[in-house]
Amino acid sequence: MLVTALAWCGSLIVGRVLWTWTFDYAFLVWNMGLAAIPLFLSSVMIWQRHPVMWVVLGPLWLLFLPNAPYVITDFVHLRALDSGPLWLDVLMVSSCAGTGLAMGYCSLMQVHSLFIRAKRELLGWFVTMGALLLSGFGIYLGRFLRWHSFDIFLNPLLLLGDVAERVFYPWMHFRTWGVTLGFGVFLCIGYAAVMVIGMGGRTTARRSTAVSNID
């Protein structure tokens, strides 16, 4: 399903280029590529199922996770990039944002499942919710300070300096924490809803199977 969604997003981006003969939204290709990285990393962790791999890939996964929900902030470009019809731009950005968010949630569910298998479900909830709140902070760093995940390797001192300033002097950066908490809570509510709906669906399926066996 995600492959289909990515193909749909790609077709919309290409379609807009052909319609307008501009590359205004070509950055969405890069953003969607970054959004897929956490899902790739969590898939490797699920496949390997080795604690060493979790220790190595876990921090990288957390570092790149904000890229998945970050795409929802690309709606800000609708005000400035108006070379195409508004309905097409809204459809394209909505599709990319939804797909990015879906990839992020799928990645979270994979990591969550590792804790469930280890009989640490409560810790799994703590980790996933904490990761989403940190993703809210990552969205702020990306959208307003224009930092990228790769900058932790390219410009670590400058990046950590910006982070430290906002952590140690929060009263000077109200927007930082407004964006962080706003997007973080939004992502947490969405993930909890997805998990509840999923558990409800599995419960219904089990009940249906039990009734069929009785019959």
N, CA, C and O of each residue as an XYZ file, in Angstrom:
860
protein
N       0.828     -1.215      0.000
C       0.000      0.000      0.000
C       0.864      1.269      0.000
O       0.571      2.228     -0.714
N       1.939      1.261      0.813
C       2.810      2.427      0.855
C       3.512      2.643     -0.482
O       3.736      3.780     -0.897
N       3.854      1.552     -1.148
C       4.485      1.671     -2.467
C       3.522      2.341     -3.439
O       3.915      3.193     -4.235
N       2.257      1.944     -3.362
C       1.237      2.561     -4.216
C       1.085      4.037     -3.899
O       0.969      4.868     -4.800
N       1.085      4.358     -2.606
C       0.952      5.757     -2.199
C       2.143      6.590     -2.684
O       1.973      7.723     -3.135
N       3.356      6.015     -2.589
C       4.536      6.729     -3.070
C       4.483      6.939     -4.583
O       4.871      7.990     -5.093
N       3.996      5.924     -5.284
C       3.864      6.048     -6.738
C       2.854      7.138     -7.088
O       3.063      7.899     -8.032
N       1.758      7.214     -6.328
C       0.751      8.255     -6.536
C       1.350      9.639     -6.314
O       1.128     10.556     -7.104
N       2.118      9.782     -5.223
C       2.766     11.070     -4.945
C       3.725     11.446     -6.074
O       3.766     12.595     -6.513
N       4.491     10.467     -6.533
C       5.421     10.731     -7.624
C       4.715     11.166     -8.890
O       5.181     12.066     -9.589
N       3.590     10.530     -9.187
C       2.841     10.887    -10.398
C       2.281     12.302    -10.299
O       2.228     13.020    -11.298
N       1.863     12.705     -9.103
C       1.351     14.068     -8.924
C       2.463     15.098     -9.099
O       2.252     16.146     -9.709
N       3.643     14.801     -8.565
C       4.772     15.725     -8.703
C       5.176     15.862    -10.169
O       5.395     16.969    -10.660
N       5.270     14.736    -10.856
C       5.620     14.762    -12.282
C       4.527     15.476    -13.076
O       4.815     16.265    -13.976
N       3.279     15.191    -12.733
C       2.161     15.829    -13.418
C       2.187     17.342    -13.264
O       1.875     18.073    -14.204
N       2.560     17.810    -12.075
C       2.624     19.259    -11.876
C       3.755     19.883    -12.696
O       3.609     20.972    -13.252
N       4.878     19.177    -12.758
C       5.997     19.677    -13.569
C       5.572     19.812    -15.031
O       5.882     20.812    -15.678
N       4.866     18.810    -15.551
C       4.424     18.844    -16.941
C       3.347     19.904    -17.175
O       3.264     20.494    -18.252
N       2.522     20.137    -16.145
C       1.449     21.121    -16.259
C       2.016     22.543    -16.273
O       1.609     23.372    -17.087
N       2.948     22.815    -15.376
C       3.430     24.195    -15.180
C       4.795     24.466    -15.798
O       5.197     25.622    -15.933
N       5.505     23.417    -16.170
C       6.871     23.541    -16.658
C       7.760     24.265    -15.659
O       8.627     25.052    -16.039
N       7.537     23.990    -14.377
C       8.380     24.509    -13.299
C       8.697     23.350    -12.347
O       8.018     22.323    -12.335
N       9.744     23.553    -11.559
C      10.134     22.547    -10.567
C       9.928     23.083     -9.153
O      10.701     22.786     -8.243
N       8.869     23.879     -8.987
C       8.624     24.526     -7.702
C       8.538     23.523     -6.545
O       9.051     23.783     -5.457
N       7.899     22.401     -6.779
C       7.687     21.418     -5.713
C       8.580     20.190     -5.859
O       8.279     19.131     -5.308
N       9.668     20.331     -6.593
C      10.575     19.199     -6.761
C      11.201     18.775     -5.435
O      11.629     17.631     -5.282
N      11.252     19.708     -4.471
C      11.819     19.378     -3.163
C      11.037     18.271     -2.457
O      11.555     17.623     -1.548
N       9.786     18.058     -2.880
C       8.997     16.995     -2.263
C       9.606     15.619     -2.506
O       9.441     14.713     -1.690
N      10.308     15.460     -3.622
C      10.972     14.181     -3.897
C      12.020     13.914     -2.821
O      12.110     12.803     -2.299
N      12.815     14.939     -2.491
C      13.829     14.816     -1.440
C      13.190     14.575     -0.081
O      13.655     13.738      0.692
N      12.118     15.316      0.207
C      11.454     15.171      1.501
C      10.846     13.775      1.670
O      10.893     13.204      2.759
N      10.279     13.232      0.596
C       9.699     11.900      0.681
C      10.787     10.838      0.831
O      10.588      9.827      1.505
N      11.926     11.074      0.204
C      13.049     10.152      0.382
C      13.526     10.127      1.822
O      13.793      9.060      2.375
N      13.635     11.303      2.432
C      14.016     11.375      3.841
C      12.960     10.735      4.734
O      13.290     10.098      5.735
N      11.689     10.906      4.371
C      10.602     10.345      5.171
C      10.628      8.818      5.177
O      10.129      8.189      6.110
N      11.210      8.225      4.136
C      11.259      6.765      4.040
C      12.411      6.157      4.843
O      12.406      4.955      5.108
N      13.395      6.968      5.233
C      14.576      6.440      5.925
C      14.230      5.773      7.254
O      14.706      4.665      7.501
N      13.414      6.399      8.137
C      13.103      5.715      9.402
C      12.397      4.378      9.202
O      12.631      3.441      9.965
N      11.535      4.274      8.185
C      10.867      2.999      7.917
C      11.875      1.954      7.463
O      11.770      0.786      7.836
N      12.842      2.364      6.668
C      13.901      1.443      6.240
C      14.700      0.958      7.445
O      14.977     -0.236      7.566
N      15.074      1.876      8.339
C      15.863      1.503      9.510
C      15.097      0.586     10.452
O      15.654     -0.389     10.956
N      13.833      0.885     10.692
C      13.033      0.023     11.580
C      12.798     -1.338     10.953
O      12.722     -2.339     11.666
N      12.681     -1.395      9.628
C      12.520     -2.679      8.952
C      13.773     -3.540      9.114
O      13.685     -4.756      9.284
N      14.934     -2.895      9.061
C      16.189     -3.628      9.284
C      16.244     -4.158     10.711
O      16.683     -5.286     10.936
N      15.798     -3.348     11.685
C      15.799     -3.790     13.079
C      14.857     -4.972     13.282
O      15.162     -5.897     14.035
N      13.718     -4.935     12.612
C      12.772     -6.042     12.706
C      13.353     -7.298     12.064
O      13.183     -8.403     12.579
N      14.026     -7.124     10.957
C      14.590     -8.246     10.212
C      15.751     -8.894     10.958
O      15.847    -10.120     11.014
N      16.628     -8.079     11.529
C      17.804     -8.607     12.220
C      17.446     -9.188     13.588
O      17.926    -10.258     13.961
N      16.605     -8.477     14.327
C      16.167     -8.917     15.659
C      17.351     -9.227     16.568
O      17.337    -10.209     17.311
N      18.359     -8.394     16.504
C      19.531     -8.580     17.343
C      19.733     -7.312     18.170
O      19.722     -6.212     17.617
N      19.919     -7.448     19.491
C      20.069     -6.259     20.353
C      21.157     -5.299     19.902
O      21.011     -4.086     20.048
N      22.253     -5.830     19.354
C      23.338     -4.961     18.900
C      22.857     -4.041     17.778
O      23.199     -2.859     17.742
N      22.056     -4.599     16.857
C      21.518     -3.804     15.758
C      20.568     -2.729     16.278
O      20.512     -1.627     15.733
N      19.822     -3.055     17.333
C      18.916     -2.067     17.909
C      19.693     -0.906     18.512
O      19.291      0.250     18.385
N      20.806     -1.216     19.169
C      21.625     -0.177     19.782
C      22.267      0.708     18.720
O      22.373      1.923     18.894
N      22.696      0.091     17.615
C      23.359      0.838     16.545
C      22.356      1.655     15.738
O      22.572      2.839     15.480
N      21.248      1.010     15.337
C      20.288      1.665     14.445
C      19.246      2.497     15.185
O      18.648      3.400     14.601
N      19.024      2.200     16.467
C      18.009      2.937     17.225
C      18.227      4.441     17.234
O      17.297      5.186     16.923
N      19.422      4.918     17.579
C      19.648      6.372     17.559
C      19.499      6.986     16.165
O      18.989      8.098     16.023
N      19.948      6.253     15.132
C      19.772      6.757     13.761
C      18.301      6.840     13.410
O      17.861      7.799     12.776
N      17.542      5.838     13.820
C      16.093      5.840     13.572
C      15.448      7.054     14.220
O      14.646      7.747     13.594
N      15.800      7.313     15.481
C      15.227      8.457     16.191
C      15.646      9.770     15.541
O      14.864     10.719     15.497
N      16.872      9.828     15.038
C      17.379     11.034     14.392
C      16.605     11.367     13.120
O      16.327     12.534     12.844
N      16.258     10.339     12.346
C      15.589     10.575     11.063
C      14.058     10.507     11.153
O      13.373     10.872     10.198
N      13.520     10.051     12.272
C      12.065      9.925     12.389
C      11.309     11.218     12.114
O      10.269     11.162     11.459
N      11.772     12.391     12.580
C      11.009     13.622     12.319
C      10.801     13.933     10.847
O       9.896     14.692     10.498
N      11.631     13.356      9.974
C      11.468     13.617      8.545
C      10.146     13.087      8.002
O       9.630     13.609      7.014
N       9.592     12.051      8.641
C       8.336     11.481      8.151
C       7.158     12.440      8.364
O       6.462     12.756      7.399
N       6.910     12.915      9.596
C       5.800     13.875      9.767
C       6.128     15.286      9.309
O       5.227     16.112      9.163
N       7.415     15.577      9.078
C       7.815     16.925      8.659
C       7.105     17.356      7.379
O       6.869     18.545      7.168
N       6.767     16.394      6.528
C       6.177     16.728      5.229
C       4.856     17.475      5.388
O       4.458     18.220      4.493
N       4.172     17.283      6.522
C       2.891     17.973      6.702
C       3.089     19.488      6.805
O       2.140     20.246      6.609
N       4.306     19.933      7.111
C       4.533     21.379      7.177
C       4.749     21.993      5.804
O       4.843     23.215      5.685
N       4.828     21.176      4.771
C       5.037     21.718      3.425
C       3.810     22.464      2.897
O       3.856     23.056      1.819
N       2.724     22.432      3.654
C       1.567     23.245      3.272
C       1.901     24.735      3.286
O       1.218     25.528      2.637
N       2.944     25.119      4.019
C       3.288     26.552      4.073
C       3.672     27.079      2.697
O       3.575     28.281      2.447
N       4.103     26.204      1.810
C       4.543     26.656      0.482
C       3.376     27.021     -0.430
O       3.580     27.621     -1.485
N       2.163     26.668     -0.036
C       1.008     26.979     -0.883
C       0.830     28.487     -1.056
O       0.276     28.944     -2.056
N       1.301     29.250     -0.078
C       1.135     30.709     -0.151
C       2.076     31.351     -1.162
O       1.743     32.372     -1.763
N       3.250     30.755     -1.350
C       4.267     31.385     -2.201
C       4.408     30.725     -3.566
O       4.633     31.412     -4.562
N       4.281     29.415     -3.626
C       4.476     28.696     -4.888
C       3.124     28.503     -5.562
O       2.467     27.478     -5.383
N       2.722     29.499     -6.333
C       1.385     29.506     -6.933
C       1.425     29.425     -8.456
O       0.552     29.964     -9.137
N       2.448     28.748     -8.988
C       2.568     28.655    -10.449
C       1.594     27.639    -11.044
O       1.423     27.590    -12.262
N       0.965     26.841    -10.211
C       0.015     25.843    -10.686
C      -1.353     26.043    -10.060
O      -1.508     26.900     -9.190
N      -2.342     25.278    -10.477
C      -3.683     25.400     -9.897
C      -3.670     24.989     -8.425
O      -3.006     24.023     -8.049
N      -4.402     25.723     -7.606
C      -4.395     25.485     -6.164
C      -4.881     24.083     -5.828
O      -4.331     23.436     -4.935
N      -5.915     23.599     -6.538
C      -6.456     22.281     -6.216
C      -5.406     21.192     -6.411
O      -5.351     20.230     -5.645
N      -4.571     21.348     -7.444
C      -3.529     20.356     -7.697
C      -2.457     20.408     -6.617
O      -1.981     19.369     -6.159
N      -2.080     21.614     -6.211
C      -1.062     21.751     -5.178
C      -1.557     21.185     -3.841
O      -0.815     20.500     -3.137
N      -2.812     21.478     -3.500
C      -3.376     20.943     -2.257
C      -3.423     19.419     -2.310
O      -3.058     18.758     -1.338
N      -3.865     18.856     -3.424
C      -3.929     17.405     -3.581
C      -2.545     16.783     -3.472
O      -2.367     15.759     -2.813
N      -1.566     17.405     -4.122
C      -0.201     16.870     -4.131
C       0.421     16.912     -2.742
O       0.961     15.911     -2.272
N       0.347     18.069     -2.081
C       0.951     18.193     -0.758
C       0.223     17.319      0.255
O       0.854     16.722      1.127
N      -1.116     17.240      0.146
C      -1.884     16.382      1.051
C      -1.492     14.913      0.883
O      -1.352     14.185      1.866
N      -1.320     14.493     -0.346
C      -0.934     13.107     -0.615
C       0.450     12.808     -0.050
O       0.663     11.765      0.568
N       1.383     13.721     -0.264
C       2.742     13.527      0.253
C       2.758     13.564      1.776
O       3.445     12.765      2.412
N       2.001     14.492      2.361
C       1.962     14.595      3.817
C       1.344     13.340      4.432
O       1.857     12.808      5.417
N       0.249     12.875      3.851
C      -0.396     11.668      4.365
C       0.494     10.446      4.240
O       0.554      9.617      5.147
N       1.181     10.339      3.117
C       2.081      9.199      2.907
C       3.265      9.264      3.853
O       3.655      8.245      4.424
N       3.844     10.447      4.029
C       4.949     10.598      4.970
C       4.542     10.234      6.386
O       5.275      9.545      7.096
N       3.358     10.705      6.795
C       2.859     10.395      8.129
C       2.599      8.895      8.278
O       2.883      8.313      9.325
N       2.065      8.280      7.239
C       1.808      6.835      7.278
C       3.112      6.053      7.413
O       3.177      5.081      8.166
N       4.147      6.470      6.691
C       5.435      5.794      6.804
C       6.005      5.951      8.208
O       6.598      5.020      8.753
N       5.824      7.137      8.793
C       6.295      7.352     10.152
C       5.580      6.473     11.149
O       6.216      5.886     12.024
N       4.257      6.370     11.033
C       3.486      5.534     11.945
C       3.803      4.050     11.758
O       3.872      3.301     12.732
N       3.995      3.632     10.524
C       4.365      2.237     10.276
C       5.715      1.918     10.913
O       5.903      0.847     11.490
N       6.645      2.853     10.802
C       7.948      2.671     11.414
C       7.820      2.593     12.936
O       8.456      1.754     13.574
N       7.004      3.464     13.510
C       6.779      3.441     14.952
C       6.172      2.121     15.400
O       6.569      1.573     16.428
N       5.226      1.613     14.648
C       4.593      0.338     15.004
C       5.590     -0.811     14.960
O       5.508     -1.742     15.761
N       6.528     -0.746     14.025
C       7.552     -1.783     13.965
C       8.432     -1.740     15.217
O       8.716     -2.777     15.816
N       8.858     -0.549     15.605
C       9.675     -0.410     16.808
C       8.868     -0.805     18.045
O       9.380     -1.474     18.942
N       7.622     -0.392     18.084
C       6.736     -0.738     19.201
C       6.598     -2.251     19.326
O       6.569     -2.786     20.434
N       6.515     -2.928     18.206
C       6.348     -4.386     18.226
C       7.553     -5.087     18.840
O       7.417     -6.165     19.418
N       8.741     -4.476     18.716
C       9.927     -5.066     19.342
C       9.775     -5.117     20.856
O      10.169     -6.093     21.494
N       9.203     -4.064     21.425
C       8.985     -4.031     22.870
C       7.861     -4.975     23.277
O       7.928     -5.607     24.332
N       6.828     -5.072     22.442
C       5.717     -5.976     22.748
C       6.204     -7.416     22.776
O       5.818     -8.179     23.661
N       7.042     -7.799     21.826
C       7.590     -9.156     21.787
C       8.473     -9.431     22.996
O       8.567    -10.567     23.461
N       9.118     -8.385     23.501
C       9.982     -8.539     24.677
C       9.195     -8.425     25.981
O       9.789     -8.374     27.059
N       7.862     -8.386     25.892
C       6.989     -8.249     27.058
C       7.226     -6.934     27.798
O       7.111     -6.871     29.022
N       7.554     -5.901     27.055
C       7.767     -4.561     27.623
C       6.841     -3.560     26.937
O       7.289     -2.523     26.448
N       5.560     -3.875     26.908
C       4.613     -3.045     26.158
C       4.529     -1.635     26.724
O       4.462     -0.671     25.961
N       4.529     -1.493     28.050
C       4.447     -0.156     28.655
C       5.667      0.678     28.278
O       5.539      1.861     27.963
N       6.849      0.067     28.311
C       8.059      0.770     27.891
C       7.978      1.144     26.413
O       8.470      2.195     26.000
N       7.349      0.268     25.621
C       7.166      0.559     24.201
C       6.335      1.804     23.989
O       6.657      2.626     23.131
N       5.269      1.953     24.760
C       4.447      3.161     24.660
C       5.249      4.400     25.071
O       5.136      5.455     24.447
N       6.050      4.264     26.116
C       6.863      5.394     26.578
C       7.853      5.817     25.489
O       8.030      7.008     25.234
N       8.490      4.844     24.854
C       9.477      5.137     23.816
C       8.821      5.774     22.597
O       9.323      6.769     22.074
N       7.700      5.209     22.138
C       7.063      5.735     20.924
C       6.483      7.127     21.153
O       6.605      8.001     20.294
N       5.854      7.336     22.306
C       5.310      8.666     22.583
C       6.433      9.691     22.763
O       6.323     10.830     22.311
N       7.507      9.273     23.426
C       8.641     10.164     23.576
C       9.263     10.502     22.232
O       9.671     11.639     21.997
N       9.337      9.504     21.344
C       9.897      9.730     20.011
C       9.053     10.714     19.226
O       9.591     11.516     18.462
N       7.747     10.669     19.398
C       6.865     11.586     18.676
C       6.981     13.011     19.216
O       6.936     13.976     18.452
N       7.130     13.138     20.528
C       7.326     14.473     21.095
C       8.657     15.064     20.622
O       8.743     16.254     20.318
N       9.684     14.228     20.565
C      10.962     14.684     20.033
C      10.860     15.020     18.544
O      11.565     15.897     18.045
N       9.975     14.311     17.846
C       9.755     14.614     16.430
C       9.158     16.005     16.272
O       9.453     16.709     15.306
N       8.311     16.402     17.231
C       7.780     17.762     17.211
C       8.898     18.787     17.291
O       8.861     19.813     16.611
N       9.896     18.505     18.126
C      11.058     19.396     18.231
C      11.874     19.354     16.941
O      12.379     20.378     16.482
N      11.998     18.149     16.357
C      12.707     18.012     15.098
C      12.031     18.789     13.978
O      12.703     19.372     13.128
N      10.701     18.798     13.977
C       9.959     19.570     12.973
C      10.278     21.051     13.126
O      10.465     21.754     12.133
N      10.341     21.525     14.367
C      10.694     22.934     14.589
C      12.097     23.233     14.052
O      12.303     24.231     13.362
N      13.057     22.361     14.374
C      14.432     22.589     13.920
C      14.521     22.623     12.393
O      15.286     23.400     11.822
N      13.739     21.780     11.752
C      13.779     21.717     10.300
C      13.049     22.864      9.624
O      13.558     23.445      8.666
N      11.876     23.189     10.107
C      11.053     24.192      9.437
C      11.514     25.611      9.733
O      11.527     26.451      8.834
N      11.893     25.894     10.974
C      12.192     27.274     11.348
C      13.692     27.589     11.388
O      14.098     28.705     11.062
N      14.512     26.619     11.782
C      15.954     26.854     11.821
C      16.669     26.237     10.628
O      17.872     26.430     10.454
N      15.937     25.499      9.812
C      16.433     24.916      8.564
C      17.577     23.920      8.791
O      18.476     23.806      7.959
N      17.540     23.205      9.914
C      18.498     22.131     10.139
C      17.984     20.848      9.518
O      16.776     20.633      9.423
N      18.904     19.997      9.095
C      18.566     18.693      8.545
C      19.156     17.603      9.436
O      20.070     17.859     10.220
N      18.629     16.392      9.311
C      19.128     15.283     10.126
C      20.613     15.045      9.894
O      21.340     14.688     10.821
N      21.064     15.243      8.664
C      22.467     15.003      8.344
C      23.392     16.030      9.003
O      24.598     15.804      9.102
N      22.832     17.156      9.452
C      23.669     18.197     10.035
C      24.282     17.787     11.369
O      25.244     18.410     11.818
N      23.748     16.759     12.006
C      24.357     16.273     13.236
C      25.753     15.729     12.955
O      26.594     15.662     13.851
N      25.997     15.338     11.688
C      27.317     14.863     11.283
C      28.134     15.962     10.594
O      29.363     15.971     10.666
N      27.431     16.893      9.922
C      28.120     17.924      9.155
C      28.438     19.174      9.980
O      29.524     19.744      9.866
N      27.476     19.593     10.817
C      27.665     20.794     11.647
C      27.190     20.523     13.075
O      26.276     21.194     13.554
N      27.789     19.562     13.755
C      27.275     19.155     15.069
C      27.331     20.248     16.123
O      26.401     20.373     16.920
N      28.387     21.039     16.151
C      28.523     22.057     17.192
C      27.474     23.148     17.055
O      26.863     23.557     18.043
N      27.264     23.621     15.824
C      26.260     24.663     15.613
C      24.857     24.147     15.922
O      24.056     24.841     16.549
N      24.569     22.936     15.482
C      23.248     22.358     15.729
C      23.016     22.164     17.224
O      21.975     22.564     17.747
N      23.963     21.564     17.903
C      23.806     21.333     19.342
C      23.753     22.645     20.100
O      23.104     22.731     21.142
N      24.433     23.676     19.589
C      24.350     24.990     20.216
C      22.939     25.557     20.155
O      22.444     26.102     21.142
N      22.288     25.430     19.000
C      20.903     25.899     18.859
C      19.961     25.110     19.766
O      19.056     25.676     20.379
N      20.184     23.802     19.846
C      19.346     22.956     20.700
C      19.533     23.340     22.163
O      18.559     23.500     22.898
N      20.786     23.487     22.582
C      21.075     23.813     23.979
C      20.466     25.153     24.382
O      19.938     25.292     25.485
N      20.540     26.134     23.493
C      19.986     27.458     23.807
C      18.503     27.365     24.097
O      18.007     28.038     25.000
N      17.786     26.540     23.345
C      16.341     26.430     23.519
C      15.971     25.550     24.699
O      14.892     25.699     25.273
N      16.848     24.646     25.060
C      16.596     23.786     26.220
C      16.872     24.538     27.524
O      16.099     24.434     28.476
N      17.964     25.289     27.568
C      18.361     25.967     28.798
C      17.710     27.331     28.986
O      17.666     27.845     30.104
N      17.197     27.930     27.891
C      16.513     29.219     27.982
C      15.141     29.144     27.299
O      14.880     29.860     26.333
N      14.276     28.271     27.811
C      12.980     28.064     27.138
C      12.102     29.306     27.120
O      11.306     29.491     26.199
N      12.240     30.166     28.140
C      11.392     31.361     28.196
C      11.710     32.371     27.101
O      10.951     33.313     26.875
N      12.842     32.168     26.418
C      13.208     33.060     25.323
C      12.765     32.524     23.958
O      12.964     33.171     22.930
N      12.167     31.344     23.968
C      11.826     30.703     22.697
C      10.432     30.069     22.793
O      10.286     28.848     22.735
N       9.424     30.914     22.941
C       8.060     30.414     23.084
C       7.600     29.661     21.832
O       6.899     28.654     21.927
N       8.002     30.159     20.660
C       7.583     29.494     19.429
C       8.152     28.076     19.353
O       7.494     27.155     18.870
N       9.381     27.919     19.838
C      10.005     26.593     19.825
C       9.123     25.576     20.509
O       8.833     24.514     19.957
N       8.699     25.904     21.706
C       7.935     24.929     22.491
C       6.481     24.877     22.078
O       5.812     23.864     22.283
N       5.985     25.958     21.499
C       4.631     25.901     20.945
C       4.559     24.931     19.778
O       3.653     24.101     19.703
N       5.528     25.041     18.859
C       5.579     24.132     17.713
C       5.864     22.707     18.169
O       5.240     21.759     17.693
N       6.810     22.561     19.095
C       7.184     21.226     19.581
C       6.002     20.516     20.218
O       5.701     19.374     19.871
N       5.335     21.180     21.143
C       4.214     20.550     21.843
C       3.010     20.393     20.922
O       2.310     19.381     20.969
N       2.774     21.400     20.086
C       1.630     21.319     19.178
C       1.721     20.136     18.240
O       0.796     19.328     18.164
N       2.829     20.027     17.524
C       2.995     18.907     16.601
C       3.220     17.602     17.343
O       2.742     16.554     16.909
N       3.947     17.649     18.465
C       4.194     16.423     19.223
C       2.915     15.798     19.741
O       2.714     14.591     19.603
N       2.049     16.604     20.336
C       0.779     16.084     20.854
C      -0.113     15.608     19.710
O      -0.764     14.568     19.814
N      -0.138     16.365     18.634
C      -0.916     15.956     17.453
C      -0.476     14.576     16.962
O      -1.315     13.725     16.668
N       0.830     14.355     16.872
C       1.349     13.070     16.399
C       1.047     11.957     17.392
O       0.732     10.837     16.989
N       1.138     12.251     18.679
C       0.831     11.241     19.702
C      -0.634     10.810     19.638
O      -0.945      9.621     19.714
N      -1.526     11.786     19.499
C      -2.958     11.467     19.415
C      -3.232     10.628     18.177
O      -3.988      9.658     18.234
N      -2.614     10.999     17.052
C      -2.816     10.239     15.820
C      -2.316      8.815     15.941
O      -2.984      7.883     15.494
N      -1.144      8.633     16.543
C      -0.584      7.284     16.683
C      -1.436      6.443     17.628
O      -1.699      5.272     17.353
N      -1.866      7.036     18.740
C      -2.715      6.301     19.678
C      -4.018      5.869     19.002
O      -4.494      4.755     19.217
N      -4.590      6.757     18.183
C      -5.823      6.421     17.471
C      -5.597      5.266     16.502
O      -6.415      4.350     16.419
N      -4.489      5.311     15.773
C      -4.175      4.227     14.836
C      -4.015      2.905     15.572
O      -4.505      1.878     15.102
N      -3.342      2.911     16.711
C      -3.126      1.689     17.483
C      -4.436      1.150     18.051
O      -4.678     -0.056     18.032
N      -5.279      2.050     18.555
C      -6.570      1.618     19.112
C      -7.451      1.015     18.030
O      -8.073     -0.026     18.239
N      -7.505      1.668     16.875
C      -8.295      1.148     15.758
C      -7.747     -0.211     15.316
O      -8.510     -1.136     15.035
N      -6.420     -0.319     15.260
C      -5.810     -1.582     14.865
C      -6.108     -2.695     15.834
O      -6.416     -3.811     15.417
N      -6.023     -2.412     17.142
C      -6.327     -3.427     18.146
C      -7.796     -3.817     18.105
O      -8.148     -4.981     18.298
N      -8.663     -2.812     17.846
C     -10.087     -3.116     17.721
C     -10.369     -4.023     16.548
O     -11.190     -4.935     16.644
N      -9.689     -3.779     15.430
C      -9.863     -4.624     14.252
C      -9.393     -6.046     14.497
O     -10.042     -6.997     14.061
N      -8.254     -6.208     15.200
C      -7.747     -7.548     15.495
C      -8.679     -8.288     16.445
O      -8.891     -9.493     16.305
N      -9.243     -7.552     17.426
C     -10.181     -8.182     18.366
C     -11.425     -8.668     17.642
O     -11.904     -9.772     17.904
N     -11.953     -7.856     16.736
C     -13.132     -8.249     15.959
C     -12.844     -9.464     15.101
O     -13.676    -10.364     14.985
N     -11.651     -9.488     14.493
C     -11.283    -10.622     13.649
C     -11.182    -11.896     14.461
O     -11.616    -12.954     14.006
N     -10.609    -11.813     15.671
C     -10.499    -13.008     16.526
C     -11.858    -13.515     16.934
O     -12.096    -14.723     16.953
N     -12.771    -12.584     17.268
C     -14.120    -12.988     17.656
C     -14.848    -13.657     16.494
O     -15.559    -14.645     16.678
N     -14.664    -13.111     15.306
C     -15.306    -13.705     14.131
C     -14.769    -15.102     13.869
O     -15.523    -16.003     13.504
N     -13.469    -15.283     14.054
C     -12.862    -16.599     13.855
C     -13.375    -17.590     14.889
O     -13.639    -18.751     14.578
N     -13.512    -17.108     16.141
C     -14.009    -17.994     17.203
C     -15.435    -18.423     16.928
O     -15.782    -19.588     17.121
N     -16.278    -17.481     16.472
C     -17.670    -17.817     16.162
C     -17.747    -18.807     15.008
O     -18.569    -19.724     15.021
N     -16.884    -18.617     14.005
C     -16.874    -19.519     12.857
C     -16.454    -20.928     13.281
O     -16.987    -21.917     12.777
N     -15.507    -21.013     14.200
C     -15.074    -22.319     14.675
C     -16.177    -23.025     15.445
O     -16.333    -24.241     15.342
N     -16.943    -22.261     16.220
C     -18.048    -22.840     16.969
C     -19.114    -23.383     16.026
O     -19.673    -24.460     16.237
N     -19.380    -22.594     14.966
C     -20.393    -23.043     13.995
C     -19.909    -24.310     13.279
O     -20.616    -24.844     12.425
